[in-house]
């Protein structure tokens, strides 16, 4: 068997196994709230303060658990969970079924914070147990907190599942992999009132024009936040997108006027300055322009054409707790007084920031390809960003094809949205929002582009995937009011690494009626010729709706 086929079979095996394992983690609903009764600390079953040690807590997964004085809710110390590479990595403590009787209820409380990494972070208190020999997981409590503030997770009456054995109390996060601290972990009789800190975090109720304070309703408070945001800035990208009520791409007095008119009943719908085609209509419009392979001239340097400058930069990733390198390809004659859309282009397994720009199976000519397209008037002027996709907080680079390294790639969504995109906004003259942001990638980068695109259609309006790796899970769909504008998946007939996996994704979207382009390259292998064919088309379509 050829080395590429052996790698391909291992790739499929590792990624598919990881996906299956992840899908087996069931989360059950929280028990209903009851009226709590006050009780002194003397009635607690246990009260872990970490003042004199770890109180029988240990690390879960590949992280470390240690007592720290860097953050504390009460006293002088807390339990510090560091070096996490997955959301389920955290702390754990075994519970006796003699003390915590299955079928009976108890009160649980714990106070969480993180000082670095994601902001906000959603924390979770979980019971791990065995039932008929099968590992099971049940949510006790979960909530968000802003970085740097403690928040209490509390359930006054949580019922231990009947028949459960091997009880383990777990502190973890729902998605993030940042280090965190936990303090004042308490178990008590059911109904015990346990006081703790609440969070000031504002959690978005989703994309809705005019809902600037993100509470799900349109009130005069949104008008106040809109005016305040125009002066001081908005609390996050969702609030900023909601503030642009006329979808003009600029937040100005027209948006203030439109929101005010809506609130007093003068209008029942917001005016729209730029009417975008629907995903279906835009896909229908551009599908006739798709070519199977790029012409040879697309990759050549041409007389009279100006090409963009490549800048090698680095930024600090709070997600990874280290500096990360990035290549940034500016448009020809980049002018800081103008604003440009941005495309993020991601490499595959074991690869780096040069792969999609200059160094592939042979020399890549991405700079020439986009420069020629812009010179022809076929593509918008844009900034292209080539990141280091691997985003483990404990490993600087990929060390193998296994679940630990898979998680390092899947963690890129946090590095991208919380570190790299803010860096780009701060240091370059860019347009923001889904109208002006595209994402695509090759192999593992294609997998990440699909995962990120399905999770964050509010940020990315144009999504691509080239020979995407296995492991994409989710609905393979978007809500009608929050779709991207364009989706394109490229596969090759001679791909001996991921084989027909790209077609599987195409079929999943097709079954759900999601408009998209299935781009098949005859003779296309897992490498440069599929990448070039995809980028040639994707450059010409992005930001055109």
VEXKOLVEX-794072 format. One record per residue (C-alpha): residue in three letters; z, x, y negated. Coordinates in steps of 0.05 Angstrom, whole numbers, padded with zeros to 5 digits, always signed. Layout:
! VEXKOLVEX-794072
ALAZXY ...
//
This chain:
! VEXKOLVEX-794072
UNK+00000+00000+00000 UNK-00017+00026-00070 UNK+00040+00047-00116 UNK+00021-00008-00166 UNK+00025-00061-00112 UNK+00093-00035-00088 UNK+00118-00037-00160 UNK+00090-00107-00168 UNK+00125-00133-00106 UNK+00191-00102-00128 UNK+00181-00131-00198 UNK+00171-00201-00170 UNK+00229-00195-00122 UNK+00280-00169-00173 UNK+00262-00217-00228 UNK+00255-00278-00184 UNK+00323-00264-00151 UNK+00355-00257-00219 UNK+00327-00323-00241 UNK+00350-00358-00178 UNK+00420-00330-00185 UNK+00424-00353-00258 UNK+00402-00423-00239 UNK+00460-00430-00189 UNK+00514-00428-00243 UNK+00534-00501-00252 UNK+00575-00523-00313 UNK+00615-00587-00304 UNK+00639-00632-00361 UNK+00705-00623-00396 UNK+00760-00673-00380 UNK+00772-00727-00433 UNK+00823-00714-00488 UNK+00893-00743-00482 UNK+00951-00751-00531 UNK+00987-00684-00534 UNK+01062-00677-00534 UNK+01100-00621-00569 UNK+01135-00570-00526 UNK+01171-00505-00538 UNK+01147-00439-00510 UNK+01200-00444-00456 UNK+01159-00498-00421 UNK+01097-00454-00415 UNK+01075-00435-00345 UNK+01051-00369-00373 UNK+01043-00340-00443 UNK+01002-00276-00447 UNK+01011-00239-00512 UNK+00987-00169-00491 UNK+01044-00136-00529 UNK+01065-00095-00468 UNK+01002-00092-00426 UNK+00943-00132-00399 UNK+00988-00186-00369 UNK+00950-00185-00302 UNK+00882-00194-00336 UNK+00824-00150-00312 UNK+00751-00138-00329 UNK+00698-00184-00301 UNK+00629-00155-00289 UNK+00610-00086-00315 UNK+00655-00087-00377 UNK+00723-00058-00394 UNK+00789-00094-00408 UNK+00843-00059-00449 UNK+00899-00074-00497 UNK+00879-00063-00570 UNK+00912-00066-00638 UNK+00845-00072-00676 UNK+00849-00148-00677 UNK+00905-00197-00662 UNK+00921-00269-00675 UNK+00997-00261-00667 UNK+01040-00201-00655 UNK+01007-00132-00658 UNK+00959-00130-00599 UNK+00905-00169-00561 UNK+00861-00160-00500 UNK+00795-00124-00517 UNK+00733-00137-00474 UNK+00681-00084-00487 UNK+00616-00057-00458 UNK+00591-00126-00438 UNK+00519-00131-00414 UNK+00518-00206-00397 UNK+00551-00268-00424 UNK+00593-00277-00361 UNK+00623-00207-00369 UNK+00693-00215-00397 UNK+00765-00222-00373 UNK+00794-00255-00312 UNK+00862-00273-00284 UNK+00877-00301-00215 UNK+00916-00366-00212 UNK+00959-00388-00153 UNK+00944-00456-00122 UNK+01019-00462-00111 UNK+01030-00462-00187 UNK+00963-00493-00207 UNK+00955-00548-00156 UNK+00884-00573-00144 UNK+00877-00645-00166 UNK+00931-00639-00219 UNK+00923-00628-00294 UNK+00947-00572-00341 UNK+00940-00550-00413 UNK+00903-00486-00428 UNK+00895-00448-00494 UNK+00866-00381-00515 UNK+00848-00350-00583 UNK+00782-00310-00589 UNK+00747-00267-00641 UNK+00692-00214-00646 UNK+00689-00161-00701 UNK+00618-00136-00686 UNK+00554-00166-00659 UNK+00534-00238-00662 UNK+00554-00285-00719 UNK+00572-00338-00702 UNK+00591-00330-00628 UNK+00606-00386-00579 UNK+00666-00370-00535 UNK+00683-00403-00469 UNK+00744-00413-00425 UNK+00723-00424-00353 UNK+00754-00437-00285 UNK+00720-00401-00228 UNK+00738-00427-00159 UNK+00713-00436-00088 UNK+00698-00504-00059 UNK+00678-00508+00015 UNK+00661-00434+00012 UNK+00615-00440-00049 UNK+00631-00406-00115 UNK+00636-00457-00171 UNK+00647-00454-00246 UNK+00678-00508-00291 UNK+00684-00508-00367 UNK+00755-00515-00393 UNK+00737-00508-00467 UNK+00685-00476-00512 UNK+00671-00470-00586 UNK+00639-00427-00640 UNK+00672-00379-00689 UNK+00648-00337-00747 UNK+00652-00262-00736 UNK+00720-00236-00755 UNK+00759-00301-00750 UNK+00802-00324-00692 UNK+00789-00392-00661 UNK+00829-00430-00610 UNK+00798-00457-00546 UNK+00844-00513-00522 UNK+00844-00568-00471 UNK+00907-00609-00468 UNK+00893-00639-00400 UNK+00846-00600-00355 UNK+00844-00622-00282 UNK+00838-00569-00228 UNK+00782-00594-00181 UNK+00810-00624-00117 UNK+00801-00579-00057 UNK+00791-00517-00100 UNK+00814-00449-00075 UNK+00811-00377-00102 UNK+00825-00399-00174 UNK+00806-00350-00229 UNK+00815-00363-00304 UNK+00757-00331-00342 UNK+00746-00314-00416 UNK+00672-00304-00434 UNK+00616-00325-00481 UNK+00561-00376-00471 UNK+00504-00330-00490 UNK+00523-00269-00531 UNK+00540-00200-00503 UNK+00582-00173-00561 UNK+00651-00142-00550 UNK+00707-00192-00564 UNK+00783-00199-00568 UNK+00827-00253-00538 UNK+00900-00266-00554 UNK+00955-00317-00540 UNK+00929-00342-00473 UNK+00974-00399-00451 UNK+00979-00447-00392 UNK+01028-00505-00396 UNK+01042-00574-00367 UNK+00989-00626-00382 UNK+00993-00656-00452 UNK+01030-00597-00482 UNK+01013-00588-00556 UNK+00993-00516-00569 UNK+00976-00497-00641 UNK+00921-00448-00657 UNK+00868-00428-00708 UNK+00807-00469-00723 UNK+00739-00442-00744 UNK+00703-00450-00810 UNK+00636-00440-00776 UNK+00579-00486-00794 UNK+00536-00503-00734 UNK+00466-00528-00747 UNK+00449-00597-00723 UNK+00376-00575-00720 UNK+00314-00574-00763 UNK+00314-00633-00811 UNK+00283-00632-00880 UNK+00336-00638-00934 UNK+00396-00625-00888 UNK+00416-00562-00925 UNK+00490-00565-00905 UNK+00470-00574-00832 UNK+00516-00633-00817 UNK+00460-00678-00791 UNK+00462-00726-00851 UNK+00428-00727-00919 UNK+00478-00735-00975 UNK+00492-00710-01045 UNK+00525-00650-01012 UNK+00457-00627-00989 UNK+00432-00630-01061 UNK+00491-00587-01083 UNK+00477-00537-01027 UNK+00403-00535-01045 UNK+00417-00517-01117 UNK+00471-00467-01097 UNK+00425-00435-01046 UNK+00369-00425-01096 UNK+00418-00381-01136 UNK+00462-00349-01083 UNK+00421-00353-01020 UNK+00426-00400-00960 UNK+00477-00395-00904 UNK+00423-00383-00851 UNK+00349-00390-00836 UNK+00356-00462-00813 UNK+00388-00483-00878 UNK+00333-00446-00916 UNK+00278-00482-00876 UNK+00311-00549-00887 UNK+00315-00535-00962 UNK+00239-00529-00966 UNK+00232-00605-00963 UNK+00159-00607-00985 UNK+00140-00550-00937 UNK+00106-00511-00992 UNK+00134-00445-00968 UNK+00172-00438-01033 UNK+00240-00468-01049 UNK+00238-00491-01121 UNK+00252-00549-01169 UNK+00200-00591-01133 UNK+00246-00591-01073 UNK+00306-00609-01116 UNK+00268-00666-01147 UNK+00243-00692-01080 UNK+00312-00691-01048 UNK+00343-00725-01109 UNK+00290-00780-01107 UNK+00303-00790-01032 UNK+00378-00796-01042 UNK+00372-00849-01096 UNK+00321-00888-01056 UNK+00260-00876-01099 UNK+00223-00848-01039 UNK+00233-00859-00964 UNK+00193-00798-00941 UNK+00189-00728-00969 UNK+00122-00707-00998 UNK+00087-00652-00959 UNK+00047-00600-00997 UNK+00017-00565-00937 UNK-00003-00611-00881 UNK-00007-00571-00817 UNK-00049-00592-00758 UNK-00009-00613-00698 UNK-00004-00564-00640 UNK-00057-00603-00603 UNK-00105-00609-00661 UNK-00097-00536-00680 UNK-00107-00513-00608 UNK-00169-00557-00603 UNK-00195-00527-00668 UNK-00189-00454-00647 UNK-00203-00457-00572 UNK-00278-00450-00584 UNK-00266-00383-00619 UNK-00231-00350-00560 UNK-00270-00294-00526 UNK-00254-00266-00457 UNK-00258-00193-00479 UNK-00261-00159-00546 UNK-00325-00123-00568 UNK-00322-00048-00564 UNK-00332-00043-00639 UNK-00265-00078-00650 UNK-00228-00014-00629 UNK-00269+00035-00671 UNK-00256+00066-00738 UNK-00309+00040-00786 UNK-00335+00070-00850 UNK-00311+00034-00912 UNK-00252+00001-00877 UNK-00181+00017-00899 UNK-00129+00017-00844 UNK-00055+00004-00849 UNK+00001+00056-00849 UNK+00047+00064-00789 UNK+00120+00074-00808 UNK+00171+00098-00758 UNK+00239+00069-00777 UNK+00307+00056-00748 UNK+00359+00002-00760 UNK+00430-00009-00737 UNK+00435-00061-00683 UNK+00502-00097-00681 UNK+00478-00128-00616 UNK+00471-00059-00583 UNK+00523-00022-00625 UNK+00473+00034-00641 UNK+00413+00054-00681 UNK+00346+00028-00653 UNK+00277+00055-00668 UNK+00219+00010-00689 UNK+00146+00020-00708 UNK+00121-00020-00768 UNK+00047-00026-00782 UNK+00035-00046-00854 UNK-00028-00082-00875 UNK-00082-00042-00912 UNK-00061-00028-00984 UNK+00008-00058-00974 UNK+00034-00084-01040 UNK+00110-00096-01045 UNK+00097-00148-01099 UNK+00061-00192-01048 UNK+00092-00226-00988 UNK+00063-00221-00918 UNK+00071-00258-00852 UNK+00100-00218-00794 UNK+00080-00210-00721 UNK+00128-00181-00670 UNK+00091-00146-00612 UNK+00133-00126-00552 UNK+00124-00075-00496 UNK+00140-00081-00421 UNK+00189-00052-00371 UNK+00203+00023-00378 UNK+00160+00026-00441 UNK+00175+00041-00514 UNK+00155+00027-00586 UNK+00089+00066-00583 UNK+00061+00030-00522 UNK+00029-00030-00556 UNK+00007+00010-00617 UNK-00019+00079-00598 UNK-00003+00099-00526 UNK-00021+00054-00468 UNK-00056+00070-00403 UNK-00102+00108-00450 UNK-00101+00110-00526 UNK-00088+00042-00557 UNK-00126+00025-00620 UNK-00084-00033-00646 UNK-00084-00005-00717 UNK-00160-00004-00717 UNK-00165-00073-00685 UNK-00122-00109-00736 UNK-00152-00069-00794 UNK-00223-00088-00774 UNK-00204-00161-00766 UNK-00172-00162-00836 UNK-00233-00127-00866 UNK-00279-00180-00835 UNK-00236-00235-00864 UNK-00223-00259-00793 UNK-00148-00246-00795 UNK-00094-00254-00848 UNK-00062-00193-00879 UNK+00002-00184-00839 UNK+00058-00136-00821 UNK+00061-00119-00746 UNK+00128-00098-00717 UNK+00133-00060-00651 UNK+00207-00061-00630 UNK+00247-00027-00575 UNK+00257-00089-00532 UNK+00312-00061-00487 UNK+00377-00085-00519 UNK+00436-00068-00475 UNK+00501-00055-00512 UNK+00520-00002-00460 UNK+00454+00031-00440 UNK+00408+00066-00490 UNK+00347+00059-00446 UNK+00324+00024-00383 UNK+00350+00059-00321 UNK+00321+00017-00265 UNK+00289-00048-00245 UNK+00351-00090-00230 UNK+00392-00147-00258 UNK+00432-00103-00305 UNK+00369-00078-00338 UNK+00337-00147-00338 UNK+00396-00171-00379 UNK+00383-00114-00428 UNK+00313-00141-00441 UNK+00336-00214-00443 UNK+00388-00195-00495 UNK+00331-00178-00544 UNK+00333-00248-00573 UNK+00400-00231-00604 UNK+00378-00163-00630 UNK+00314-00194-00658 UNK+00344-00254-00694 UNK+00410-00222-00717 UNK+00390-00150-00731 UNK+00315-00135-00734 UNK+00291-00196-00771 UNK+00345-00189-00825 UNK+00326-00115-00831 UNK+00253-00134-00842 UNK+00272-00186-00895 UNK+00316-00135-00931 UNK+00267-00077-00931 UNK+00197-00107-00933 UNK+00162-00160-00973 UNK+00154-00214-00921 UNK+00144-00289-00915 UNK+00194-00324-00870 UNK+00197-00387-00828 UNK+00154-00409-00769 UNK+00092-00415-00813 UNK+00094-00340-00824 UNK+00124-00311-00760 UNK+00089-00296-00694 UNK+00112-00264-00629 UNK+00075-00238-00569 UNK+00086-00185-00515 UNK+00062-00152-00452 UNK+00093-00158-00382 UNK+00169-00160-00393 UNK+00154-00167-00467 UNK+00112-00228-00450 UNK+00170-00258-00412 UNK+00214-00247-00473 UNK+00162-00276-00520 UNK+00161-00341-00479 UNK+00237-00344-00472 UNK+00247-00332-00547 UNK+00190-00379-00567 UNK+00219-00436-00525 UNK+00289-00425-00553 UNK+00270-00414-00626 UNK+00209-00455-00646 UNK+00243-00461-00713 UNK+00230-00387-00725 UNK+00164-00373-00689 UNK+00102-00415-00701 UNK+00054-00373-00660 UNK+00072-00350-00590 UNK+00034-00306-00542 UNK+00045-00274-00474 UNK+00002-00221-00439 UNK+00011-00215-00363 UNK+00082-00242-00371 UNK+00134-00222-00320 UNK+00171-00271-00275 UNK+00238-00299-00297 UNK+00221-00348-00352 UNK+00264-00411-00344 UNK+00271-00472-00388 UNK+00235-00537-00402 UNK+00166-00507-00414 UNK+00162-00558-00470 UNK+00184-00571-00541 UNK+00207-00634-00576 UNK+00151-00668-00614 UNK+00183-00654-00682 UNK+00197-00580-00668 UNK+00135-00551-00635 UNK+00103-00484-00651 UNK+00032-00487-00677 UNK+00000-00445-00622 UNK+00013-00417-00553 UNK-00032-00369-00515 UNK-00021-00340-00445 UNK-00066-00284-00419 UNK-00074-00265-00346 UNK-00119-00216-00309 UNK-00157-00223-00243 UNK-00137-00153-00220 UNK-00064-00154-00239 UNK-00026-00124-00180 UNK+00042-00123-00214 UNK+00056-00195-00233 UNK-00003-00224-00195 UNK-00013-00299-00210 UNK+00053-00307-00247 UNK+00019-00318-00315 UNK-00020-00376-00284 UNK+00045-00406-00259 UNK+00070-00409-00331 UNK+00003-00439-00353 UNK+00010-00493-00299 UNK+00082-00508-00320 UNK+00060-00520-00392 UNK-00001-00558-00368 UNK+00041-00606-00326 UNK+00083-00622-00387 UNK+00022-00636-00430 UNK+00035-00577-00476 UNK-00028-00557-00514 UNK-00042-00483-00504 UNK-00095-00431-00489 UNK-00101-00403-00418 UNK-00139-00338-00428 UNK-00164-00308-00363 UNK-00194-00238-00363 UNK-00240-00222-00305 UNK-00228-00151-00284 UNK-00164-00152-00324 UNK-00109-00107-00296 UNK-00036-00102-00315 UNK-00048-00060-00376 UNK-00093-00043-00434 UNK-00154-00085-00423 UNK-00114-00150-00420 UNK-00072-00128-00479 UNK-00133-00113-00522 UNK-00168-00178-00503 UNK-00106-00218-00521 UNK-00091-00183-00587 UNK-00163-00189-00610 UNK-00157-00265-00605 UNK-00085-00272-00626 UNK-00094-00231-00690 UNK-00150-00279-00711 UNK-00111-00343-00697 UNK-00041-00327-00722 UNK-00021-00356-00790 UNK-00086-00396-00795 UNK-00055-00466-00791 
//
